[in-house]
Amino acid sequence: MFRLRKNKPIKIRSWSDSTKYGVAAGDVKELLKKGCKLLQVRLPPAGAHVCLYSDGTKVTEEFFRTLPDHTELVLLSRDQTWSGGGGDFFFHYKIPGTIQKEEILVEAAKGLLSDEQTFLPGLISGVNARFQTKSAYMKFSCESRIRSYMKEVVDATNTIQTARVRAELVKASKCLVEMLKTAKYNSCYFDRTDKEPNRLCTPEGWFTCQGSFDQDMCQSLHSINPYSSQESRIIFSTWNLDHRIEKKRTVVPALLEALQNHRSADINLNYFYRLLFTRENLKLVHIVCHKKGAHNLQCDRKEIYKQTINTDNSKQKAKRKKRRLL
């Protein structure tokens, strides 16, 4: 059945002007055509493209469909580049000839931190009453993601037919929740005020894409500072905490399989906790670097059960082997 394409509201601006225009488009091609008209540029020249204002990522047709409404984009020609919102600073302020640009950038960076303890109207629209600082909101954002992973474990009880196995999963889930509560749901990952080993960002709030699950680093060097503006925070919400060993395809099924013939007390829940909720198995990735295909990575079978269970199994195998020899 034919379905009408839904137009997406976008804010667009040029490379050299901070003025933003609202435009609705169903795809990048239409956006380029309308954007050029609004910005008084001739029809899209060869090589014209748009990128995210926040970090300079080129917007493809597939990426465009995932963007939140009212995302701010920059229209570029073939030879123009955009490294992110920081470059916009020089269009808003006249720089005295006696002051170095580097000094102004340093002052701008300091400004990002100066209001950490102040009320944030506008930045956290709709939730100001709950969060008094940027870090408080970002901690909540991280905690929400981790809680959603825990919910998937709990929801798995609905797929279990055997009452005994279902009861054991409930026990395991309660243990995992207690571990998360102790760790404050690892909300420190997004908190720029936390200690360096705990947070995923710089003290100024810059996050860097860690690359897809099968790479050591991001080839495009994506970065973003959700502490800088509401729009950056919206874009950051599309970044993923990706499980290298996949949560749905591998980790949760491995836990369910282990509970088929064992009690929850016999399972190494600390191992599953690390796979589900910690940086041991999580990578922060830009939506473009997030590979949705099967990762084909498996849980370590030696880690699934507690050491006593593994030892007992080894002893039983040794006894059976000894009997065969006799």
Contacts in CASP RR format, 6 or more apart in sequence:
PFRMAT RR
TARGET T0000
AUTHOR 0000-0000-0000
METHOD contacts of the structure
MODEL  1
MFRLRKNKPIKIRSWSDSTKYGVAAGDVKELLKKGCKLLQVRLPPAGAHV
CLYSDGTKVTEEFFRTLPDHTELVLLSRDQTWSGGGGDFFFHYKIPGTIQ
KEEILVEAAKGLLSDEQTFLPGLISGVNARFQTKSAYMKFSCESRIRSYM
KEVVDATNTIQTARVRAELVKASKCLVEMLKTAKYNSCYFDRTDKEPNRL
CTPEGWFTCQGSFDQDMCQSLHSINPYSSQESRIIFSTWNLDHRIEKKRT
VVPALLEALQNHRSADINLNYFYRLLFTRENLKLVHIVCHKKGAHNLQCD
RKEIYKQTINTDNSKQKAKRKKRRLL
5 26 0 8 1.000
5 27 0 8 1.000
6 26 0 8 1.000
7 24 0 8 1.000
7 25 0 8 1.000
7 26 0 8 1.000
8 24 0 8 1.000
8 25 0 8 1.000
8 26 0 8 1.000
8 64 0 8 1.000
8 67 0 8 1.000
8 69 0 8 1.000
9 22 0 8 1.000
9 23 0 8 1.000
9 24 0 8 1.000
9 69 0 8 1.000
9 70 0 8 1.000
10 22 0 8 1.000
10 23 0 8 1.000
10 24 0 8 1.000
10 25 0 8 1.000
10 31 0 8 1.000
10 67 0 8 1.000
10 69 0 8 1.000
10 70 0 8 1.000
10 71 0 8 1.000
10 72 0 8 1.000
10 73 0 8 1.000
11 20 0 8 1.000
11 21 0 8 1.000
11 22 0 8 1.000
11 23 0 8 1.000
11 70 0 8 1.000
11 71 0 8 1.000
11 72 0 8 1.000
11 73 0 8 1.000
12 20 0 8 1.000
12 21 0 8 1.000
12 22 0 8 1.000
12 23 0 8 1.000
12 31 0 8 1.000
12 35 0 8 1.000
12 38 0 8 1.000
12 39 0 8 1.000
12 50 0 8 1.000
12 72 0 8 1.000
12 73 0 8 1.000
12 74 0 8 1.000
12 75 0 8 1.000
13 19 0 8 1.000
13 20 0 8 1.000
13 21 0 8 1.000
13 39 0 8 1.000
13 53 0 8 1.000
13 72 0 8 1.000
13 73 0 8 1.000
13 74 0 8 1.000
13 75 0 8 1.000
14 39 0 8 1.000
14 41 0 8 1.000
14 74 0 8 1.000
14 75 0 8 1.000
15 74 0 8 1.000
15 75 0 8 1.000
15 76 0 8 1.000
15 77 0 8 1.000
15 80 0 8 1.000
15 82 0 8 1.000
16 91 0 8 1.000
17 39 0 8 1.000
17 91 0 8 1.000
18 88 0 8 1.000
18 91 0 8 1.000
18 92 0 8 1.000
20 72 0 8 1.000
21 35 0 8 1.000
21 38 0 8 1.000
21 39 0 8 1.000
22 38 0 8 1.000
23 31 0 8 1.000
23 34 0 8 1.000
23 35 0 8 1.000
23 38 0 8 1.000
25 31 0 8 1.000
25 34 0 8 1.000
26 64 0 8 1.000
27 61 0 8 1.000
27 64 0 8 1.000
28 49 0 8 1.000
28 50 0 8 1.000
28 59 0 8 1.000
28 60 0 8 1.000
28 61 0 8 1.000
28 64 0 8 1.000
29 61 0 8 1.000
31 50 0 8 1.000
31 64 0 8 1.000
31 73 0 8 1.000
32 44 0 8 1.000
32 48 0 8 1.000
32 49 0 8 1.000
32 50 0 8 1.000
32 75 0 8 1.000
33 43 0 8 1.000
33 44 0 8 1.000
35 41 0 8 1.000
35 75 0 8 1.000
36 42 0 8 1.000
36 43 0 8 1.000
36 44 0 8 1.000
36 48 0 8 1.000
36 75 0 8 1.000
39 75 0 8 1.000
41 75 0 8 1.000
45 77 0 8 1.000
45 78 0 8 1.000
46 78 0 8 1.000
47 77 0 8 1.000
47 78 0 8 1.000
48 75 0 8 1.000
48 76 0 8 1.000
48 77 0 8 1.000
48 78 0 8 1.000
49 58 0 8 1.000
49 59 0 8 1.000
49 76 0 8 1.000
49 78 0 8 1.000
50 58 0 8 1.000
50 59 0 8 1.000
50 73 0 8 1.000
50 74 0 8 1.000
50 75 0 8 1.000
50 76 0 8 1.000
51 57 0 8 1.000
51 58 0 8 1.000
51 59 0 8 1.000
51 73 0 8 1.000
51 74 0 8 1.000
51 76 0 8 1.000
51 82 0 8 1.000
52 59 0 8 1.000
52 71 0 8 1.000
52 72 0 8 1.000
52 73 0 8 1.000
52 74 0 8 1.000
52 84 0 8 1.000
52 235 0 8 1.000
53 72 0 8 1.000
53 73 0 8 1.000
53 74 0 8 1.000
53 82 0 8 1.000
53 84 0 8 1.000
53 85 0 8 1.000
53 88 0 8 1.000
53 231 0 8 1.000
54 72 0 8 1.000
54 84 0 8 1.000
54 85 0 8 1.000
54 224 0 8 1.000
54 229 0 8 1.000
54 231 0 8 1.000
54 232 0 8 1.000
54 235 0 8 1.000
55 84 0 8 1.000
55 85 0 8 1.000
55 222 0 8 1.000
55 223 0 8 1.000
55 224 0 8 1.000
55 235 0 8 1.000
55 286 0 8 1.000
56 74 0 8 1.000
56 82 0 8 1.000
56 83 0 8 1.000
56 84 0 8 1.000
57 63 0 8 1.000
57 220 0 8 1.000
57 222 0 8 1.000
57 286 0 8 1.000
57 288 0 8 1.000
59 67 0 8 1.000
59 73 0 8 1.000
63 287 0 8 1.000
63 288 0 8 1.000
66 238 0 8 1.000
66 287 0 8 1.000
67 238 0 8 1.000
68 234 0 8 1.000
68 235 0 8 1.000
68 237 0 8 1.000
68 238 0 8 1.000
70 231 0 8 1.000
71 231 0 8 1.000
71 234 0 8 1.000
71 235 0 8 1.000
72 231 0 8 1.000
74 82 0 8 1.000
76 82 0 8 1.000
85 228 0 8 1.000
86 108 0 8 1.000
89 104 0 8 1.000
89 105 0 8 1.000
89 108 0 8 1.000
90 101 0 8 1.000
93 104 0 8 1.000
95 101 0 8 1.000
95 104 0 8 1.000
109 204 0 8 1.000
112 204 0 8 1.000
112 205 0 8 1.000
112 225 0 8 1.000
112 227 0 8 1.000
112 228 0 8 1.000
113 203 0 8 1.000
113 204 0 8 1.000
115 134 0 8 1.000
116 133 0 8 1.000
116 134 0 8 1.000
116 135 0 8 1.000
116 193 0 8 1.000
117 132 0 8 1.000
117 133 0 8 1.000
118 132 0 8 1.000
118 133 0 8 1.000
119 128 0 8 1.000
119 132 0 8 1.000
120 128 0 8 1.000
120 131 0 8 1.000
120 132 0 8 1.000
120 133 0 8 1.000
120 134 0 8 1.000
120 137 0 8 1.000
121 128 0 8 1.000
122 128 0 8 1.000
122 230 0 8 1.000
123 134 0 8 1.000
123 137 0 8 1.000
123 229 0 8 1.000
123 230 0 8 1.000
123 233 0 8 1.000
124 131 0 8 1.000
124 134 0 8 1.000
124 137 0 8 1.000
124 230 0 8 1.000
124 233 0 8 1.000
125 230 0 8 1.000
127 137 0 8 1.000
130 140 0 8 1.000
131 137 0 8 1.000
131 140 0 8 1.000
134 192 0 8 1.000
134 227 0 8 1.000
135 191 0 8 1.000
135 192 0 8 1.000
135 193 0 8 1.000
135 227 0 8 1.000
137 233 0 8 1.000
138 190 0 8 1.000
138 191 0 8 1.000
138 192 0 8 1.000
138 226 0 8 1.000
138 227 0 8 1.000
139 187 0 8 1.000
139 188 0 8 1.000
139 190 0 8 1.000
139 191 0 8 1.000
140 187 0 8 1.000
141 190 0 8 1.000
141 237 0 8 1.000
142 185 0 8 1.000
142 186 0 8 1.000
142 187 0 8 1.000
142 188 0 8 1.000
142 189 0 8 1.000
142 190 0 8 1.000
142 191 0 8 1.000
143 184 0 8 1.000
143 185 0 8 1.000
143 186 0 8 1.000
143 187 0 8 1.000
145 241 0 8 1.000
146 180 0 8 1.000
146 185 0 8 1.000
146 186 0 8 1.000
146 187 0 8 1.000
146 277 0 8 1.000
147 180 0 8 1.000
147 185 0 8 1.000
149 247 0 8 1.000
149 276 0 8 1.000
149 277 0 8 1.000
150 173 0 8 1.000
150 176 0 8 1.000
150 177 0 8 1.000
150 180 0 8 1.000
150 276 0 8 1.000
150 277 0 8 1.000
152 247 0 8 1.000
152 248 0 8 1.000
152 252 0 8 1.000
153 169 0 8 1.000
153 172 0 8 1.000
153 173 0 8 1.000
153 176 0 8 1.000
153 252 0 8 1.000
153 255 0 8 1.000
153 276 0 8 1.000
154 173 0 8 1.000
156 169 0 8 1.000
156 252 0 8 1.000
156 255 0 8 1.000
156 256 0 8 1.000
157 166 0 8 1.000
157 169 0 8 1.000
157 170 0 8 1.000
157 173 0 8 1.000
159 256 0 8 1.000
160 166 0 8 1.000
160 169 0 8 1.000
160 256 0 8 1.000
162 260 0 8 1.000
165 256 0 8 1.000
165 259 0 8 1.000
165 260 0 8 1.000
168 259 0 8 1.000
168 262 0 8 1.000
168 263 0 8 1.000
168 264 0 8 1.000
169 255 0 8 1.000
169 256 0 8 1.000
169 259 0 8 1.000
169 264 0 8 1.000
171 264 0 8 1.000
171 265 0 8 1.000
172 255 0 8 1.000
172 259 0 8 1.000
172 264 0 8 1.000
172 267 0 8 1.000
172 269 0 8 1.000
172 272 0 8 1.000
175 264 0 8 1.000
175 269 0 8 1.000
176 269 0 8 1.000
176 272 0 8 1.000
176 273 0 8 1.000
176 276 0 8 1.000
176 277 0 8 1.000
179 269 0 8 1.000
179 270 0 8 1.000
179 273 0 8 1.000
180 186 0 8 1.000
180 273 0 8 1.000
180 277 0 8 1.000
183 277 0 8 1.000
185 277 0 8 1.000
186 277 0 8 1.000
186 278 0 8 1.000
188 194 0 8 1.000
188 195 0 8 1.000
188 198 0 8 1.000
188 199 0 8 1.000
189 198 0 8 1.000
189 199 0 8 1.000
189 200 0 8 1.000
189 241 0 8 1.000
189 279 0 8 1.000
189 284 0 8 1.000
190 199 0 8 1.000
190 200 0 8 1.000
190 201 0 8 1.000
191 198 0 8 1.000
191 199 0 8 1.000
192 199 0 8 1.000
192 201 0 8 1.000
192 202 0 8 1.000
192 203 0 8 1.000
192 204 0 8 1.000
192 205 0 8 1.000
192 227 0 8 1.000
193 203 0 8 1.000
200 207 0 8 1.000
200 279 0 8 1.000
200 284 0 8 1.000
201 207 0 8 1.000
201 225 0 8 1.000
204 225 0 8 1.000
204 227 0 8 1.000
205 225 0 8 1.000
205 226 0 8 1.000
205 227 0 8 1.000
206 223 0 8 1.000
206 224 0 8 1.000
206 225 0 8 1.000
207 223 0 8 1.000
207 224 0 8 1.000
207 225 0 8 1.000
207 226 0 8 1.000
207 236 0 8 1.000
207 239 0 8 1.000
207 284 0 8 1.000
208 218 0 8 1.000
208 221 0 8 1.000
208 222 0 8 1.000
208 223 0 8 1.000
208 284 0 8 1.000
209 218 0 8 1.000
209 220 0 8 1.000
209 221 0 8 1.000
209 222 0 8 1.000
209 223 0 8 1.000
209 239 0 8 1.000
209 284 0 8 1.000
209 285 0 8 1.000
209 286 0 8 1.000
209 289 0 8 1.000
210 217 0 8 1.000
210 218 0 8 1.000
210 283 0 8 1.000
210 284 0 8 1.000
210 285 0 8 1.000
211 217 0 8 1.000
211 218 0 8 1.000
211 219 0 8 1.000
211 283 0 8 1.000
211 285 0 8 1.000
211 286 0 8 1.000
211 289 0 8 1.000
212 242 0 8 1.000
212 283 0 8 1.000
212 285 0 8 1.000
212 289 0 8 1.000
212 290 0 8 1.000
212 291 0 8 1.000
213 242 0 8 1.000
213 243 0 8 1.000
213 244 0 8 1.000
213 283 0 8 1.000
213 285 0 8 1.000
213 291 0 8 1.000
213 295 0 8 1.000
213 297 0 8 1.000
214 291 0 8 1.000
214 295 0 8 1.000
215 289 0 8 1.000
218 285 0 8 1.000
218 286 0 8 1.000
218 289 0 8 1.000
220 286 0 8 1.000
220 288 0 8 1.000
220 289 0 8 1.000
222 286 0 8 1.000
222 288 0 8 1.000
222 289 0 8 1.000
224 232 0 8 1.000
224 235 0 8 1.000
224 236 0 8 1.000
224 239 0 8 1.000
224 286 0 8 1.000
225 232 0 8 1.000
226 232 0 8 1.000
226 233 0 8 1.000
226 235 0 8 1.000
226 236 0 8 1.000
227 233 0 8 1.000
238 287 0 8 1.000
239 284 0 8 1.000
239 285 0 8 1.000
239 286 0 8 1.000
239 287 0 8 1.000
240 284 0 8 1.000
240 285 0 8 1.000
240 287 0 8 1.000
240 290 0 8 1.000
241 282 0 8 1.000
241 283 0 8 1.000
241 284 0 8 1.000
242 282 0 8 1.000
242 283 0 8 1.000
242 284 0 8 1.000
242 285 0 8 1.000
242 290 0 8 1.000
243 251 0 8 1.000
243 275 0 8 1.000
243 276 0 8 1.000
243 281 0 8 1.000
243 282 0 8 1.000
244 281 0 8 1.000
244 282 0 8 1.000
244 283 0 8 1.000
244 295 0 8 1.000
244 297 0 8 1.000
245 251 0 8 1.000
245 275 0 8 1.000
245 281 0 8 1.000
245 295 0 8 1.000
245 297 0 8 1.000
245 298 0 8 1.000
245 299 0 8 1.000
246 294 0 8 1.000
246 295 0 8 1.000
246 297 0 8 1.000
247 275 0 8 1.000
247 276 0 8 1.000
249 294 0 8 1.000
249 295 0 8 1.000
250 295 0 8 1.000
250 297 0 8 1.000
250 298 0 8 1.000
250 299 0 8 1.000
251 272 0 8 1.000
251 275 0 8 1.000
251 276 0 8 1.000
251 281 0 8 1.000
251 299 0 8 1.000
254 272 0 8 1.000
254 298 0 8 1.000
254 299 0 8 1.000
254 304 0 8 1.000
255 267 0 8 1.000
255 272 0 8 1.000
258 267 0 8 1.000
258 304 0 8 1.000
258 305 0 8 1.000
259 267 0 8 1.000
262 305 0 8 1.000
262 309 0 8 1.000
266 305 0 8 1.000
266 306 0 8 1.000
266 308 0 8 1.000
266 309 0 8 1.000
267 304 0 8 1.000
267 305 0 8 1.000
267 306 0 8 1.000
268 303 0 8 1.000
268 304 0 8 1.000
268 305 0 8 1.000
268 306 0 8 1.000
271 299 0 8 1.000
271 300 0 8 1.000
271 303 0 8 1.000
271 304 0 8 1.000
274 280 0 8 1.000
274 281 0 8 1.000
275 281 0 8 1.000
275 299 0 8 1.000
302 310 0 8 1.000
305 313 0 8 1.000
END
